[in-house]
């Protein structure tokens, strides 16, 4: 059983290396492509091995999952050769640690139960839209504006409400976000980063499996193996009820609730965006939305 786990970790590391290698052109790293047709998109194995200062045989075994204990120096050299950013480089280190069985014991499945004081907190934040999501982007709890911000989300049963599912499968999503392509790319990258370090988690595998079957856009992005960290952002919504609204969003992990994350949207008082945010809050029912677990009882 231990050998199977090790193979799985090594394969995930190899898949990431292979996917990123094919996205780097020789010119980007100062190499001459040479004459003739290149059958391999991006860098060849031997080119990446040379850039990282390792043998082609060693790199091939690493990419195929046969070598599962690369040193930190080798991993850092590969990260530099692949021109990974800080978040992608850290993801590569995590994959290498898992392949070598150096990763810590996996945490227990995170609870989906939202504590009562957090539900109260969401209501005190009004009129600012706010919600709590799981690591797989399930909408666990929200205040009225937090639900209304994603127009049409309330058409779905509570247990189906998920931000990734909404972005790819809800008919309103593409028109709601002017930068929809950037939104879905960031969404997939966050899921890919999570799945890379906890690939057997059922909440993630079920969601990814569904989106791979139902969304060609998701399937295409999933194969790119892009990962990114979560950053503060400003989002613009072309909302069917309050018009165009631009809000700053702050996201944070909740203490004592592994896997749960709070997101809050804000606007400067006295601005049209703030007024639209207030209208959005007033246009929705004033009772606290139920969580997915409460709706199923």
Backbone as JSON, one array per atom type, in Angstrom:
{
  "sequence": "XXXXXXXXXXXXXXXXXXXXXXXXXXXXXXXXXXXXXXXXXXXXXXXXXXXXXXXXXXXXXXXXXXXXXXXXXXXXXXXXXXXXXXXXXXXXXXXXXXXXXXXXXXXXXXXXXXXXXXXXXXXXXXXXXXXXXXXXXXXXXXXXXXXXXXXXXXXXXXXXXXXXXXXXXXXXXXXXXXXXXXXXXXXXXXXXXXXXXXXXXXXXXXXXXXXXXXXXXXXXXXXXXXXXXXXXXXXXXXXXXXXXXXXXXXXXXXXXXXXXXXXXXXXXXXXXXXXXXXXXXXXXXXXXXXXXXXXXX",
  "N": [[0.82, -1.21, 0.0], [1.99, 1.21, 0.77], [3.81, 1.62, -1.31], [2.16, 2.13, -3.46], [1.1, 4.58, -2.77], [3.39, 6.16, -2.88], [4.06, 5.99, -5.6], [1.87, 7.32, -6.69], [2.28, 9.9, -5.71], [4.74, 10.55, -6.92], [4.0, 10.45, -9.61], [2.2, 12.59, -9.8], [3.92, 14.74, -9.38], [5.55, 14.38, -11.64], [3.68, 14.79, -13.7], [3.07, 17.47, -13.35], [5.58, 18.7, -13.86], [5.93, 17.93, -16.55], [3.72, 19.15, -17.79], [4.26, 21.89, -17.35], [6.71, 22.14, -18.63], [6.04, 21.89, -21.32], [4.93, 24.31, -21.83], [6.82, 26.26, -21.99], [8.77, 28.04, -24.21], [11.74, 27.52, -26.24], [12.94, 29.99, -26.88], [12.15, 31.64, -24.79], [13.78, 30.96, -22.7], [16.25, 31.51, -23.59], [17.31, 29.75, -25.49], [18.19, 28.36, -28.68], [15.91, 27.36, -31.07], [16.53, 25.8, -33.27], [16.89, 24.12, -36.51], [14.24, 22.61, -38.52], [11.21, 20.71, -37.81], [9.75, 20.78, -34.62], [8.69, 18.17, -32.68], [7.89, 18.13, -30.1], [5.95, 20.15, -28.02], [6.94, 23.25, -26.59], [9.67, 23.0, -24.27], [12.14, 20.45, -24.76], [12.84, 17.38, -22.97], [15.62, 17.02, -22.57], [16.52, 19.6, -22.88], [15.41, 21.01, -20.74], [16.58, 19.57, -18.66], [19.28, 20.24, -19.04], [19.2, 23.01, -18.55], [18.54, 22.98, -15.86], [20.69, 21.72, -14.77], [20.92, 18.94, -14.41], [21.18, 15.4, -15.15], [19.93, 14.03, -18.23], [18.89, 11.47, -18.02], [18.29, 11.31, -15.28], [16.38, 13.36, -15.04], [14.37, 12.39, -16.75], [13.55, 10.07, -15.39], [12.51, 11.31, -13.15], [10.36, 12.76, -14.19], [8.78, 10.68, -15.09], [7.98, 9.53, -12.77], [9.6, 7.65, -11.59], [11.79, 8.38, -10.14], [11.69, 9.6, -6.95], [12.69, 11.16, -4.95], [13.86, 13.85, -5.18], [16.38, 16.28, -4.48], [16.15, 19.31, -2.47], [17.68, 21.28, -3.75], [17.71, 20.45, -6.44], [14.97, 20.61, -7.05], [14.57, 23.38, -6.71], [16.23, 24.3, -8.75], [14.92, 23.29, -11.01], [12.53, 24.69, -10.76], [13.41, 27.3, -11.24], [14.36, 27.02, -13.86], [12.0, 26.47, -15.19], [10.79, 28.83, -14.93], [9.0, 29.48, -12.89], [6.63, 31.23, -10.85], [6.52, 32.6, -7.47], [4.42, 31.3, -6.03], [3.89, 29.07, -7.67], [6.35, 27.83, -7.55], [6.46, 27.11, -4.87], [4.38, 25.3, -4.84], [5.49, 23.28, -6.43], [7.53, 22.42, -4.71], [5.92, 21.35, -2.68], [4.72, 19.17, -4.0], [6.99, 17.64, -4.5], [7.74, 17.04, -1.89], [5.61, 15.46, -1.08], [5.87, 13.31, -2.84], [8.22, 12.21, -1.91], [7.46, 11.32, 0.52], [7.75, 13.06, 2.58], [5.92, 14.85, 3.32], [3.63, 16.17, 5.78], [1.31, 14.28, 7.87], [-1.86, 13.8, 6.34], [-4.46, 16.16, 6.93], [-7.55, 15.75, 8.8], [-10.74, 15.37, 7.09], [-12.08, 18.52, 6.31], [-14.52, 20.23, 8.29], [-17.88, 20.97, 7.32], [-19.62, 22.43, 8.73], [-20.8, 25.51, 9.77], [-20.0, 27.68, 12.29], [-22.2, 29.1, 14.79], [-21.59, 31.78, 15.64], [-20.17, 32.74, 13.49], [-22.06, 32.85, 11.48], [-23.6, 34.89, 12.52], [-21.73, 36.93, 12.37], [-21.58, 37.31, 9.59], [-24.04, 38.54, 9.12], [-23.76, 40.94, 10.5], [-22.08, 42.3, 8.89], [-23.45, 43.42, 6.82], [-24.26, 46.29, 4.81], [-22.36, 45.04, 3.24], [-21.53, 42.55, 0.93], [-20.98, 39.19, 1.89], [-19.54, 35.97, 2.46], [-19.04, 32.5, 3.36], [-16.9, 29.97, 2.34], [-16.04, 26.58, 1.44], [-12.96, 24.62, 1.12], [-13.18, 23.54, -1.39], [-14.73, 25.37, -2.63], [-17.46, 25.33, -2.08], [-20.46, 26.99, -1.25], [-21.02, 27.76, 1.91], [-22.26, 29.38, 3.82], [-23.87, 32.59, 3.93], [-24.51, 36.16, 3.74], [-27.41, 38.17, 2.78], [-26.58, 39.88, 0.57], [-24.24, 38.6, -0.19], [-25.11, 36.26, -1.39], [-26.79, 37.27, -3.4], [-25.02, 38.67, -5.0], [-23.84, 36.9, -6.8], [-25.5, 36.5, -9.35], [-28.43, 34.66, -9.87], [-27.55, 32.43, -8.54], [-29.15, 31.69, -6.42], [-31.09, 30.22, -7.65], [-30.36, 27.63, -7.63], [-30.42, 24.59, -5.65], [-29.4, 24.64, -2.18], [-27.35, 22.81, -1.56], [-26.06, 22.54, -3.96], [-24.76, 24.84, -4.51], [-21.89, 26.34, -5.46], [-18.9, 28.07, -6.02], [-17.06, 27.56, -8.09], [-18.51, 25.75, -9.68], [-20.58, 27.46, -10.37], [-19.23, 29.43, -11.94], [-18.49, 27.97, -14.23], [-20.76, 26.53, -15.09], [-23.22, 27.84, -14.69], [-25.7, 29.65, -16.45], [-25.69, 32.43, -16.28], [-23.2, 33.32, -15.5], [-21.09, 33.89, -17.37], [-21.84, 36.31, -18.55], [-21.97, 37.9, -16.31], [-19.41, 38.52, -15.38], [-17.1, 40.73, -16.65], [-14.46, 40.05, -17.1], [-14.45, 37.27, -17.48], [-12.89, 35.1, -18.47], [-10.43, 35.44, -17.16], [-11.32, 35.07, -14.58], [-12.15, 32.35, -14.55], [-9.77, 31.1, -15.09], [-8.18, 31.71, -12.84], [-9.72, 30.42, -10.92], [-9.52, 27.66, -11.64], [-6.79, 27.33, -11.32], [-6.48, 27.63, -8.55], [-7.93, 25.42, -7.61], [-6.4, 23.39, -8.77], [-3.97, 23.69, -7.42], [-4.77, 23.02, -4.82], [-5.63, 20.36, -5.22], [-3.25, 19.2, -5.99], [-1.73, 18.89, -3.67], [-3.41, 17.47, -2.06], [-4.59, 15.12, -3.38], [-6.44, 13.03, -3.16], [-8.7, 13.84, -1.87], [-12.13, 13.62, -1.36], [-14.06, 15.69, -1.67], [-12.86, 17.45, -3.42], [-12.15, 15.82, -5.64], [-14.64, 14.93, -6.54], [-15.9, 17.32, -7.37], [-14.09, 18.24, -9.35], [-14.23, 16.07, -11.14], [-16.91, 16.26, -12.0], [-16.88, 18.79, -13.3], [-14.99, 18.36, -15.3], [-16.39, 16.63, -16.94], [-18.61, 18.15, -17.71], [-17.83, 20.66, -18.62], [-16.05, 21.88, -21.24], [-14.34, 24.09, -21.22], [-13.31, 24.1, -18.63], [-11.98, 21.6, -18.64], [-9.96, 22.06, -20.51], [-8.4, 24.07, -19.27], [-7.69, 22.73, -16.95], [-5.8, 20.87, -17.74], [-3.56, 22.38, -18.07], [-2.14, 22.67, -15.77], [-1.67, 24.91, -14.12], [-0.93, 26.82, -11.26], [-1.71, 28.97, -8.5], [-1.4, 31.5, -5.99], [-3.71, 32.84, -3.51], [-4.87, 36.06, -3.85], [-5.42, 39.5, -2.87], [-8.05, 41.28, -4.47], [-9.82, 43.14, -6.97], [-13.1, 43.16, -8.08], [-15.3, 43.27, -10.85], [-18.73, 43.38, -11.54], [-21.28, 42.8, -13.84], [-24.15, 43.34, -13.09], [-27.45, 42.04, -13.27], [-29.47, 43.27, -11.79], [-28.59, 45.57, -10.38], [-26.9, 46.9, -12.04], [-23.61, 47.78, -13.36], [-21.07, 47.08, -11.09], [-18.27, 47.67, -9.08], [-16.16, 46.17, -6.82], [-13.95, 45.92, -4.03], [-12.36, 43.01, -2.79], [-11.78, 41.06, 0.06], [-10.21, 38.22, 1.21], [-9.98, 35.61, 3.59], [-8.6, 33.06, 5.71], [-10.38, 31.23, 8.18], [-9.94, 31.16, 11.62], [-9.55, 28.22, 13.47], [-11.3, 26.77, 11.94], [-10.66, 24.62, 9.81], [-10.07, 24.7, 6.33], [-12.19, 26.4, 5.76], [-13.14, 29.57, 4.46], [-13.45, 33.08, 4.6], [-14.99, 35.59, 2.7], [-15.21, 38.99, 1.9], [-16.81, 41.78, 0.49], [-16.21, 45.15, -0.4], [-16.87, 48.7, -0.66], [-16.14, 52.16, -1.2], [-17.83, 54.36, 0.93], [-20.44, 56.53, -0.21], [-19.93, 56.42, -2.89], [-20.95, 55.48, -6.27], [-20.7, 52.7, -6.51], [-20.92, 51.83, -3.87], [-23.56, 52.61, -3.32], [-24.9, 50.94, -5.11], [-24.27, 48.51, -3.97], [-25.67, 48.67, -1.56], [-28.29, 48.73, -2.56], [-28.39, 46.18, -3.63], [-28.3, 44.63, -1.34], [-30.68, 45.42, -0.1], [-32.55, 44.51, -1.86], [-32.88, 41.87, -1.43], [-34.15, 39.05, 0.53], [-34.46, 39.56, 4.07], [-33.85, 37.66, 5.94], [-31.56, 35.36, 7.46], [-29.7, 33.4, 5.25], [-29.93, 29.85, 4.93], [-27.58, 27.26, 5.73], [-26.02, 24.69, 3.7], [-26.25, 22.22, 5.02], [-28.41, 22.69, 6.73], [-30.51, 23.06, 4.96], [-30.84, 20.5, 4.03], [-31.91, 19.07, 6.06]],
  "CA": [[0.0, 0.0, 0.0], [2.86, 2.38, 0.82], [4.42, 1.83, -2.62], [1.17, 2.76, -4.34], [1.02, 6.0, -2.41], [4.6, 6.8, -3.37], [3.94, 6.1, -7.06], [0.89, 8.36, -6.99], [2.9, 11.19, -5.48], [5.73, 10.77, -7.97], [3.31, 10.71, -10.87], [1.66, 13.95, -9.76], [5.07, 15.61, -9.59], [5.94, 14.24, -13.03], [2.67, 15.42, -14.57], [3.23, 18.92, -13.24], [6.79, 19.07, -14.59], [5.7, 17.75, -17.99], [2.78, 20.17, -18.25], [4.89, 23.2, -17.38], [7.77, 22.09, -19.63], [5.47, 22.07, -22.66], [4.43, 25.68, -21.96], [7.96, 27.16, -22.09], [9.44, 27.93, -25.51], [13.2, 27.69, -26.16], [13.31, 31.4, -26.91], [11.89, 32.25, -23.49], [14.88, 30.65, -21.78], [17.51, 31.83, -24.22], [17.8, 28.66, -26.32], [17.85, 28.4, -30.1], [15.05, 26.22, -31.4], [17.19, 24.95, -34.26], [16.13, 23.88, -37.74], [13.35, 21.46, -38.55], [9.97, 20.73, -37.04], [9.84, 20.23, -33.27], [7.52, 17.35, -32.38], [7.53, 18.38, -28.71], [5.64, 21.56, -27.72], [7.73, 23.76, -25.49], [11.03, 22.49, -24.11], [12.39, 19.01, -24.7], [13.36, 16.94, -21.68], [17.06, 17.26, -22.46], [16.75, 21.03, -22.74], [15.11, 21.38, -19.36], [17.61, 18.96, -17.82], [20.49, 21.05, -19.18], [18.98, 24.29, -17.86], [18.5, 22.74, -14.41], [21.95, 21.16, -14.34], [20.81, 17.52, -14.04], [21.3, 14.54, -16.32], [18.68, 13.72, -18.92], [18.36, 10.23, -17.46], [17.69, 11.61, -13.97], [15.15, 14.13, -15.24], [13.35, 11.5, -17.34], [13.02, 9.24, -14.31], [11.74, 12.19, -12.28], [9.11, 13.09, -14.86], [7.99, 9.46, -15.2], [7.6, 9.04, -11.45], [10.51, 6.59, -11.14], [12.64, 9.02, -9.13], [10.73, 10.28, -6.09], [13.35, 11.86, -3.84], [14.77, 14.91, -5.64], [16.84, 17.16, -3.41], [15.62, 20.68, -2.57], [18.46, 22.04, -4.74], [17.23, 20.07, -7.77], [13.63, 21.18, -7.21], [14.71, 24.82, -6.91], [16.81, 24.51, -10.08], [13.85, 23.06, -11.97], [11.59, 25.81, -10.67], [14.0, 28.46, -11.94], [14.41, 26.72, -15.29], [10.63, 26.54, -15.7], [10.36, 30.22, -14.74], [7.83, 29.48, -12.02], [6.55, 32.33, -9.89], [6.7, 32.16, -6.08], [3.37, 30.34, -5.66], [4.09, 27.85, -8.44], [7.55, 27.2, -7.03], [6.1, 26.48, -3.6], [3.57, 24.13, -5.19], [6.44, 22.25, -6.88], [8.16, 21.88, -3.5], [4.93, 20.52, -1.98], [4.59, 17.92, -4.75], [8.21, 16.87, -4.27], [7.68, 16.53, -0.53], [4.65, 14.35, -1.03], [6.45, 12.17, -3.56], [9.28, 11.63, -1.08], [6.84, 10.96, 1.8], [8.16, 13.99, 3.61], [4.8, 15.71, 3.67], [3.01, 15.78, 7.04], [0.11, 13.46, 7.76], [-2.96, 14.61, 5.82], [-5.41, 16.55, 7.96], [-8.87, 15.13, 8.65], [-11.61, 16.14, 6.19], [-12.57, 19.73, 6.99], [-15.95, 20.27, 8.59], [-18.7, 21.9, 6.54], [-20.5, 23.12, 9.66], [-20.43, 26.9, 10.06], [-20.33, 27.95, 13.68], [-23.24, 30.13, 14.9], [-21.1, 33.17, 15.74], [-19.74, 33.17, 12.16], [-23.28, 33.24, 10.77], [-23.94, 36.21, 13.05], [-20.75, 37.86, 11.81], [-21.98, 37.61, 8.22], [-25.16, 39.48, 9.13], [-23.31, 42.25, 10.97], [-21.29, 42.92, 7.83], [-24.32, 44.07, 5.85], [-24.66, 45.84, 3.47], [-21.27, 44.44, 2.48], [-21.71, 41.13, 0.62], [-19.99, 38.34, 2.55], [-19.91, 34.56, 2.49], [-18.03, 31.54, 3.8], [-16.81, 28.85, 1.41], [-15.14, 25.48, 1.78], [-11.75, 24.59, 0.29], [-13.59, 23.22, -2.75], [-15.55, 26.5, -3.07], [-18.88, 25.22, -1.75], [-20.99, 28.13, -0.5], [-21.5, 27.17, 3.15], [-23.12, 30.36, 4.48], [-23.71, 33.92, 3.32], [-25.56, 37.13, 4.03], [-28.21, 38.35, 1.56], [-25.81, 40.41, -0.55], [-23.25, 37.61, -0.62], [-25.77, 35.34, -2.32], [-27.33, 38.01, -4.55], [-23.93, 39.14, -5.85], [-23.71, 35.91, -7.86], [-26.87, 36.51, -9.86], [-28.96, 33.36, -10.28], [-27.08, 31.35, -7.67], [-30.26, 31.23, -5.57], [-31.93, 29.29, -8.41], [-29.88, 26.28, -7.34], [-30.54, 24.13, -4.25], [-28.27, 25.06, -1.36], [-26.25, 21.85, -1.61], [-25.42, 22.62, -5.27], [-24.14, 26.15, -4.66], [-20.44, 26.24, -5.43], [-18.44, 29.16, -6.86], [-16.47, 27.01, -9.32], [-19.61, 25.23, -10.48], [-21.28, 28.62, -10.9], [-18.45, 30.06, -13.0], [-18.43, 27.16, -15.46], [-22.01, 25.87, -15.5], [-24.42, 28.66, -14.6], [-25.83, 30.44, -17.69], [-25.53, 33.86, -16.03], [-21.85, 33.65, -15.07], [-20.25, 34.47, -18.43], [-22.22, 37.71, -18.72], [-21.82, 38.63, -15.06], [-18.03, 38.96, -15.22], [-16.45, 41.22, -17.88], [-13.19, 39.32, -17.27], [-14.8, 35.88, -17.15], [-11.78, 34.19, -18.77], [-9.47, 35.54, -16.06], [-11.95, 34.49, -13.39], [-12.12, 30.88, -14.58], [-8.36, 30.66, -15.03], [-7.78, 31.75, -11.44], [-10.48, 29.39, -10.21], [-8.93, 26.36, -11.91], [-5.45, 27.29, -10.73], [-6.6, 27.39, -7.1], [-8.33, 24.02, -7.43], [-5.27, 22.54, -9.14], [-3.01, 23.77, -6.32], [-5.31, 22.24, -3.71], [-5.65, 18.95, -5.6], [-1.89, 18.7, -6.09], [-1.23, 18.54, -2.35], [-4.37, 16.56, -1.41], [-5.27, 14.64, -4.59], [-7.45, 12.01, -2.9], [-9.81, 14.41, -1.12], [-13.35, 13.37, -2.13], [-14.78, 16.91, -2.03], [-12.2, 18.01, -4.59], [-12.21, 14.92, -6.79], [-16.01, 14.92, -7.05], [-16.14, 18.56, -8.1], [-13.27, 18.24, -10.56], [-14.79, 15.08, -12.05], [-18.12, 16.82, -12.59], [-16.56, 19.88, -14.22], [-14.32, 17.79, -16.46], [-17.41, 16.04, -17.8], [-19.63, 19.09, -18.16], [-17.31, 21.93, -19.14], [-14.82, 21.83, -22.04], [-13.44, 25.17, -20.79], [-12.62, 23.62, -17.43], [-11.08, 20.52, -19.01], [-8.79, 22.64, -21.2], [-7.57, 24.76, -18.28], [-7.2, 21.76, -15.96], [-4.62, 20.2, -18.29], [-2.41, 23.28, -18.11], [-1.42, 22.52, -14.5], [-1.29, 26.19, -13.55], [-1.29, 27.02, -9.85], [-1.49, 30.35, -8.09], [-1.84, 31.81, -4.64], [-4.89, 33.69, -3.4], [-4.43, 37.44, -3.66], [-6.48, 40.5, -2.81], [-8.44, 41.58, -5.83], [-11.0, 43.97, -7.22], [-13.95, 42.47, -9.05], [-16.39, 44.01, -11.48], [-19.89, 42.56, -11.87], [-22.34, 43.41, -14.65], [-25.26, 42.68, -12.39], [-28.73, 42.3, -13.94], [-30.42, 44.01, -10.94], [-28.09, 46.86, -9.9], [-25.98, 47.46, -13.02], [-22.2, 47.49, -13.18], [-20.61, 47.39, -9.74], [-16.89, 47.25, -8.86], [-15.93, 46.04, -5.39], [-12.73, 45.28, -3.54], [-12.68, 41.79, -2.04], [-10.76, 40.56, 0.98], [-10.45, 36.82, 1.55], [-9.12, 35.19, 4.7], [-8.91, 31.79, 6.34], [-11.0, 31.4, 9.48], [-9.23, 30.48, 12.69], [-10.28, 27.13, 14.11], [-12.21, 26.11, 11.0], [-9.81, 24.23, 8.68], [-10.7, 24.6, 5.03], [-13.2, 27.43, 5.53], [-12.59, 30.87, 4.11], [-14.41, 34.18, 4.59], [-14.77, 36.61, 1.68], [-16.02, 40.19, 2.14], [-16.7, 42.78, -0.57], [-16.35, 46.49, 0.16], [-16.8, 49.86, -1.55], [-16.03, 53.42, -0.47], [-19.14, 55.01, 1.13], [-20.7, 57.73, -0.99], [-19.66, 56.16, -4.3], [-22.0, 54.71, -6.94], [-20.54, 51.28, -6.21], [-21.47, 51.6, -2.53], [-25.01, 52.7, -3.44], [-25.36, 49.72, -5.76], [-24.13, 47.44, -2.99], [-26.8, 48.81, -0.63], [-29.48, 48.29, -3.28], [-28.32, 44.72, -3.75], [-28.65, 44.09, -0.03], [-32.1, 45.7, 0.18], [-33.41, 43.79, -2.81], [-32.92, 40.44, -1.08], [-34.81, 38.79, 1.8], [-33.68, 39.98, 5.22], [-33.53, 36.58, 6.86], [-30.26, 34.75, 7.21], [-29.78, 32.19, 4.43], [-29.54, 28.62, 5.59], [-26.45, 26.54, 5.18], [-26.38, 23.5, 2.93], [-26.69, 21.16, 5.93], [-29.73, 23.01, 7.27], [-31.5, 22.85, 3.91], [-31.03, 19.08, 3.79], [-32.55, 18.43, 7.2]],
  "C": [[0.86, 1.27, 0.0], [3.47, 2.68, -0.53], [3.45, 2.5, -3.57], [1.06, 4.25, -4.06], [2.21, 6.77, -2.97], [4.54, 6.99, -4.88], [2.99, 7.23, -7.43], [1.5, 9.74, -6.81], [3.92, 11.52, -6.55], [5.1, 11.1, -9.29], [2.75, 12.12, -10.92], [2.77, 14.97, -9.98], [5.49, 15.57, -11.06], [4.97, 14.92, -13.98], [2.8, 16.94, -14.53], [4.46, 19.39, -14.02], [6.57, 19.0, -16.1], [4.79, 18.85, -18.53], [3.44, 21.54, -18.35], [6.01, 23.26, -18.41], [7.22, 22.4, -21.02], [4.98, 23.5, -22.89], [5.55, 26.71, -22.05], [8.63, 26.97, -23.44], [10.95, 28.08, -25.33], [13.62, 29.15, -26.1], [13.13, 32.07, -25.55], [13.03, 32.02, -22.5], [16.24, 30.82, -22.45], [18.12, 30.73, -25.07], [17.41, 28.89, -27.78], [17.07, 27.16, -30.46], [15.7, 25.28, -32.4], [16.31, 24.68, -35.46], [15.2, 22.69, -37.59], [12.15, 21.61, -37.63], [10.18, 20.09, -35.68], [8.55, 19.45, -32.98], [7.02, 17.61, -30.95], [7.17, 19.85, -28.51], [6.47, 22.02, -26.53], [9.14, 23.18, -25.48], [11.07, 20.96, -24.2], [12.93, 18.66, -23.32], [14.84, 17.28, -21.52], [17.38, 18.75, -22.3], [16.49, 21.5, -21.31], [16.16, 20.81, -18.4], [18.9, 19.77, -17.85], [20.36, 22.37, -18.42], [19.03, 24.13, -16.35], [19.78, 22.13, -13.88], [21.86, 19.73, -13.85], [20.93, 16.69, -15.32], [19.94, 14.29, -16.94], [18.06, 12.44, -18.37], [17.66, 10.48, -16.12], [16.37, 12.36, -14.16], [14.03, 13.27, -15.81], [12.73, 10.63, -16.28], [12.15, 10.06, -13.35], [10.37, 12.48, -12.9], [8.2, 11.87, -14.98], [7.59, 8.88, -13.86], [8.48, 7.93, -10.93], [11.48, 7.11, -10.07], [11.74, 9.89, -8.25], [11.37, 11.03, -4.93], [14.33, 12.92, -4.36], [15.16, 15.81, -4.47], [16.2, 18.54, -3.56], [16.36, 21.51, -3.62], [17.99, 21.73, -6.16], [15.86, 20.69, -8.03], [13.71, 22.68, -7.45], [15.29, 25.13, -8.3], [15.76, 24.3, -11.17], [12.84, 24.21, -11.96], [12.12, 27.04, -11.39], [14.02, 28.23, -13.44], [13.03, 26.84, -15.93], [10.02, 27.94, -15.54], [9.07, 30.3, -13.92], [7.83, 30.72, -11.13], [6.6, 31.76, -8.47], [5.69, 31.09, -5.67], [3.56, 29.01, -6.39], [5.31, 27.08, -7.94], [7.25, 26.48, -5.72], [5.24, 25.24, -3.84], [4.47, 22.98, -5.64], [7.13, 21.61, -5.68], [7.21, 20.95, -2.75], [4.76, 19.17, -2.67], [5.81, 17.03, -4.52], [8.22, 16.27, -2.87], [6.73, 15.37, -0.4], [5.21, 13.12, -1.71], [7.49, 11.46, -2.72], [8.77, 11.2, 0.3], [7.32, 11.85, 2.93], [7.01, 14.89, 4.06], [4.19, 15.25, 4.99], [1.77, 14.93, 6.81], [-1.04, 14.32, 7.26], [-3.95, 14.95, 6.92], [-6.74, 15.83, 7.77], [-9.73, 15.97, 7.7], [-12.18, 17.35, 6.91], [-14.07, 19.68, 7.19], [-16.66, 21.28, 7.69], [-19.65, 22.69, 7.45], [-19.97, 24.52, 9.96], [-20.91, 27.23, 11.46], [-21.3, 29.13, 13.79], [-22.69, 31.55, 14.94], [-20.59, 33.66, 14.39], [-20.94, 33.56, 11.29], [-23.73, 34.63, 11.22], [-23.01, 37.27, 12.47], [-21.12, 38.26, 10.39], [-23.09, 38.65, 8.18], [-24.72, 40.87, 9.58], [-22.5, 42.99, 9.91], [-22.16, 43.63, 6.79], [-24.19, 45.6, 5.95], [-23.53, 45.21, 2.64], [-21.56, 42.97, 2.19], [-20.61, 40.31, 1.27], [-20.48, 36.91, 2.53], [-18.74, 33.73, 3.0], [-18.07, 30.37, 2.84], [-15.86, 27.79, 1.94], [-13.92, 25.54, 0.89], [-12.06, 24.25, -1.16], [-14.6, 24.22, -3.29], [-17.04, 26.29, -2.92], [-19.3, 26.43, -0.94], [-21.66, 27.59, 0.76], [-22.47, 28.09, 3.9], [-22.87, 31.72, 3.86], [-24.74, 34.86, 3.9], [-26.31, 37.41, 2.73], [-27.42, 38.87, 0.36], [-24.78, 39.44, -1.08], [-23.83, 36.61, -1.59], [-26.22, 36.07, -3.58], [-26.25, 38.48, -5.5], [-23.71, 38.21, -7.03], [-25.1, 35.65, -8.44], [-27.29, 35.13, -10.35], [-28.5, 32.21, -9.42], [-28.23, 30.8, -6.82], [-31.26, 30.36, -6.33], [-31.56, 27.85, -8.09], [-30.19, 25.87, -5.9], [-29.27, 24.45, -3.49], [-27.08, 24.11, -1.5], [-25.5, 21.88, -2.94], [-24.62, 23.91, -5.44], [-22.64, 26.07, -4.41], [-19.91, 27.28, -6.42], [-17.81, 28.67, -8.15], [-17.56, 26.47, -10.24], [-20.38, 26.38, -11.13], [-20.54, 29.23, -12.09], [-18.51, 29.3, -14.31], [-19.78, 26.69, -15.96], [-23.25, 26.75, -15.42], [-24.52, 29.56, -15.83], [-25.6, 31.93, -17.5], [-24.07, 34.26, -15.86], [-21.04, 34.36, -16.14], [-20.58, 35.94, -18.65], [-22.02, 38.54, -17.47], [-20.43, 39.23, -14.9], [-17.46, 39.46, -16.54], [-15.14, 40.48, -18.17], [-13.39, 37.84, -16.94], [-13.64, 34.92, -17.4], [-10.71, 34.25, -17.69], [-10.02, 34.91, -14.79], [-11.85, 32.97, -13.41], [-10.69, 30.35, -14.53], [-7.86, 30.65, -13.59], [-8.46, 30.69, -10.61], [-9.84, 28.01, -10.4], [-7.55, 26.24, -11.27], [-5.51, 27.03, -9.24], [-7.02, 25.95, -6.82], [-7.18, 23.08, -7.75], [-4.22, 22.55, -8.03], [-3.48, 22.94, -5.14], [-5.26, 20.75, -4.01], [-4.24, 18.37, -5.67], [-1.33, 18.25, -4.76], [-2.17, 17.62, -1.59], [-5.22, 15.91, -2.5], [-6.39, 13.64, -4.34], [-8.66, 12.55, -2.15], [-11.1, 14.28, -1.91], [-14.1, 14.64, -2.52], [-14.19, 17.55, -3.28], [-12.36, 17.12, -5.81], [-13.62, 14.87, -7.38], [-16.32, 16.16, -7.87], [-15.37, 18.58, -9.41], [-13.83, 17.25, -11.59], [-16.04, 15.59, -12.75], [-17.8, 17.88, -13.64], [-15.81, 19.39, -15.46], [-15.33, 17.21, -17.45], [-18.31, 17.09, -18.44], [-19.1, 20.34, -18.83], [-16.02, 21.74, -19.92], [-13.83, 22.92, -21.64], [-12.64, 24.74, -19.57], [-11.58, 22.56, -17.8], [-9.81, 21.06, -19.67], [-7.85, 23.3, -20.2], [-6.96, 23.78, -17.28], [-5.91, 21.1, -16.45], [-3.39, 21.09, -18.33], [-1.58, 23.22, -16.82], [-0.91, 23.87, -13.98], [-1.75, 26.26, -12.11], [-0.99, 28.46, -9.48], [-1.96, 30.51, -6.66], [-3.06, 32.71, -4.67], [-4.43, 35.11, -3.07], [-5.64, 38.35, -3.52], [-6.81, 40.95, -4.23], [-9.6, 42.58, -5.84], [-11.8, 43.28, -8.3], [-15.04, 43.4, -9.56], [-17.49, 43.03, -11.88], [-20.83, 43.39, -12.76], [-23.66, 42.79, -14.18], [-26.59, 43.03, -13.03], [-29.7, 43.14, -13.1], [-29.91, 45.38, -10.51], [-27.1, 47.49, -10.88], [-24.53, 47.09, -12.72], [-21.74, 47.97, -11.81], [-19.2, 46.83, -9.57], [-16.59, 47.29, -7.36], [-14.55, 45.47, -5.11], [-13.15, 44.07, -2.71], [-11.5, 41.4, -1.18], [-11.14, 39.14, 1.38], [-9.48, 36.41, 2.64], [-9.57, 33.84, 5.23], [-9.43, 32.05, 7.74], [-10.29, 30.56, 10.53], [-10.12, 29.4, 13.31], [-11.28, 26.43, 13.22], [-11.42, 25.72, 9.75], [-10.6, 24.11, 7.38], [-11.74, 25.65, 4.74], [-12.55, 28.79, 5.35], [-13.71, 31.9, 4.04], [-14.02, 35.17, 3.5], [-15.74, 37.76, 1.93], [-15.75, 41.19, 1.03], [-16.99, 44.16, 0.01], [-16.28, 47.54, -0.95], [-16.74, 51.11, -0.68], [-17.42, 54.05, -0.31], [-19.25, 56.29, 0.32], [-20.43, 57.57, -2.48], [-20.84, 55.42, -4.94], [-21.91, 53.21, -6.66], [-21.12, 50.94, -4.83], [-23.0, 51.63, -2.59], [-25.59, 51.45, -4.09], [-25.28, 48.53, -4.81], [-25.28, 47.47, -1.99], [-28.09, 48.34, -1.3], [-29.53, 46.77, -3.4], [-28.73, 44.06, -2.44], [-30.13, 44.26, 0.26], [-33.04, 44.91, -0.7], [-33.54, 42.32, -2.48], [-33.62, 40.26, 0.26], [-33.9, 39.09, 2.99], [-33.45, 38.89, 6.24], [-32.18, 35.98, 6.49], [-30.41, 33.5, 6.38], [-29.31, 30.97, 5.2], [-28.29, 28.03, 4.95], [-26.94, 25.32, 4.42], [-26.89, 22.39, 3.85], [-28.09, 21.41, 6.44], [-30.81, 22.78, 6.23], [-31.81, 21.38, 3.7], [-31.75, 18.37, 4.94], [-34.06, 18.3, 6.99]]
}
